[in-house]
Amino acid sequence: MIRHVVLFKFKPGIGWDDPRALAAERTAAEVGAEVPEVRDWSVGRNVSTREISYDFLVEGLLDDMQGVQDYLVHPFHQEAIRQWREISDWVMVDVEV
């Protein structure tokens, strides 16, 4: 199994009061239901005020790296990427579990 974790940091001037951020959050929440390769999916807003913190997290569980590749190119995931790219930068990690 592969645990896929992505942390998003808003670009300057973007916050949760921006309608684009709310739309991206809604889309991200639906990825687990829309992409069949995803076995488990969670999302959440950061509650920490620390300077080094990121703003949002998505975390998914997939069977293997082929599942990750299929997830990455899925049209619904691509739409989520489009929305987040407009408002944030991110880091990610895929780990075997």
N, C-alpha and C positions, 0 to 999 in steps of 0.2 A: 504494500500500500504506500501511496505517496501523499504526504501532507503538503498542500500548496498554501503558502501564506503570503499575502501582499499587504503592505502598509502604504497608505496614501498621505501625502502632505500637501495641503492647499498651496497654490501659488499665491504670491502677495496680492492682497486685496480681496481674496476669496474667503468666505466663511459660511457657516451654516445658515445664515440669512439670505444667501444667494440661491435663487430658484434652480440654478444649474446644479448646485451641490445636492439639493433635495432630490432632484430628478436622478442624479447619478446614484445616490443612496438607494432610492427605490428600485432602480434597475439592478444594482448589485445584489439587493436582497432576493431578487427573483432568479438569479443565475442558477442556483441549485435546483430549482424546479424546472428550468427550461433546458438545461444541458444534461443529457442522459448519462454522460460519463461520471458526473459528480455523485458520489455516494453519500456525502454529508457536507453541509454548507452552513457557515455562520458568518455574520457581518456585525460590525459594531462601531459606534463612535468612541473616540478616546475620551476618557474622563480626567486624565492627568493634565496638569497645567505646566509640567516641566518643559523647559526650553527645547530639549532634545526629542520630545514626543512627536508622534505623527498624529494625523487627524482621524483616520478611519482604517479599519482592518477588514479584510475578507480572508476566510480560511476554509479550504475545501479538502476533502479526502477523495482520492481517485485510486483506481486499482493499480495502475502502473504508469510508466512514462509514456506509453502509447496513449493511454487515457488522457494524460496531461496534454499531449500534442493535439488530440481530437478536441478537447475542451478549448484550447487556445484558438483554434480556427473556427469554432462554432459561431454562426452568425449572431446569436444573442450575446455571446461573450464579446465578439467584435464590437457590437453596439455599446456595451458597457465600457470597453476600452476607449472608444471614441468620446464618450461623455467624460470619463475621468481624465483623459489626456488634455482636454480643454481647460480643466480647472486645477490639475494637480501634477505632481511628480510622485514616483513611487519606487519602492524597493520590494524585492520578492525573494522567496527561497522555496525550494522543493526538497523535502527530506523523506527518506524511507522510514516508515514506522512499522 
